[in-house]
Amino acid sequence: MVATSSSEGEAGTQWAALAGVTAALAMFGAAQGLSSPLFTLLMQKQGMSPALIGLSAAMMPLGLILSASFVPAAVRMVGARTLAVGCSLIGALCFLGIGYLQDWVAWFVIRFVIGVVINPLYILGEVWALSLAPPSRRGRVMGVFNTLLGAGYAAGPFALTLLGTSGWAPFLVGVAGFTLCAVILHAVSSKLTGFEDDGQPASGLVGFANVAPALLLAVLVSAAVQQSTYALVPVFGASYDLAEAVLASLVMALSLGNILLQIPLGLLAERFGGRAMIIACALATAACALLLPLLIMTPLIWVVLLVMGAVGYGVYTMALVELGSRFKGSVLVAGNAAFALMWGAGGIVGPPGAGLLMQGIGPLGLPVVIAGLNALLVMFALYRSSVRRSGKS
C-alpha cells in the first residue's frame, strides 16, 4: 500500500513537472511569436527596405544554427536547469534592449542573441517533455506539448494586434513571456532531470548523425516544407488571382491544422510507432502538395491546407517521439541539438529553393519541391529501416 502511494506520488510529481515545462515553453512561445512581426513593423516605420528587413529576420535562425553544437557542452558546464533559466532571463533583457535601443543596427545583434538563447529553451524543453512523458503516452504528450507551443506562438501576434507597436507595451509583453518562462522553470527545477551528470559518454552532433540520419533528414524536410508553405502559399494562391484576404486565410488554415491535429497524430504514434508515422505523415504531405494545383480554386482547398499544416509539421512531432523512444540522457540532448541545427538549415534552404523553382517553372514549383522532399524522406527512411532490420548498423 505504501509502495502504491509512493508510486502515485512520483507520477503526480512527474505530471506536475511536465505541466510546468509545457507552460514555460508556451510563455516563451508567446514572446517569440510576438518578436518577428514586431521587428518587421518597427523597421517598416523606420523606412527600412524589404532586403534589410529580410536580412534582419535571418539573424535569429543564424543564431540557432551557430549555437546548436554548443548546447550539449553548455549543459555539461553549467547544468541544464541553470542554463534554461539563465537563457530565459537573457531573452527578457533582449526585449528590454529592443525597446530602449530604437536602432535597427543594434536589433541585428539582439536578434542574433535571441536566436542563441532560445536554442537551449527549445532543446531542453523538448528533452524534458520526452523524458518526463511515460513511454506509453509519449505520442499524446508531445502532441499536447507542440499544440500548446503553437498556441503560444499564435498568442504573440494576437497580442500585437491589440497593443500595437507604439510605446513600451509590446516590449513588456516579450519581457513578461521570457520572465514567466524563467520563473516557472525555476519553480519546477528540482523535479527536472539534470543531463549533465548521467554518466553516459558525450555524443557530438556528427556522432548522432551517424546513428540516426533518417531522423535528422525528417527534421530538415519538415522545416523546409513548413517554412516554404508559410512563405510561399500566398504567392502560389496569387498566381491563381485569389483575393488578398483569401491569401492570408490560406496561411491561417495551415496554422489551424498544425494546432488542432498534433494530438490525434500523437495518439496514432502510440499505436503505430514514431518511425511508421514519419513515413505516413510524409506521404500525406506529398499527396496534399500534389492536390494544391488541382483544388486551389475549390472549397476543398481548405481541407487540404488544414491536413497539410498538420502532417507537414507532424513529421517533426513524430521524429521527436521516435527520438524519445530510442535515446536518453545526454545523448537525447545531443540529438535534440542536432534537431535544432537541422531545423535552422531547413528554414534557410527550403523557402529560397522553392522560390527559385517557382520563378523558373511557375506556381507548380512549390508542390513539386514539397512532394519531392517528402518522397526523398520516405525512400531514405525505408532504406534505413531495412538496414536496421538486417543488423548492419
Helices and strands as residue ranges (DSSP letters): H 2-45, H 50-57, H 59-68, H 71-78, H 80-100, H 104-132, G 135-137, H 138-163, H 169-188, G 189-191, G 195-197, H 205-211, H 213-238, H 244-260, H 262-272, H 274-295, H 301-326, H 329-361, H 365-390
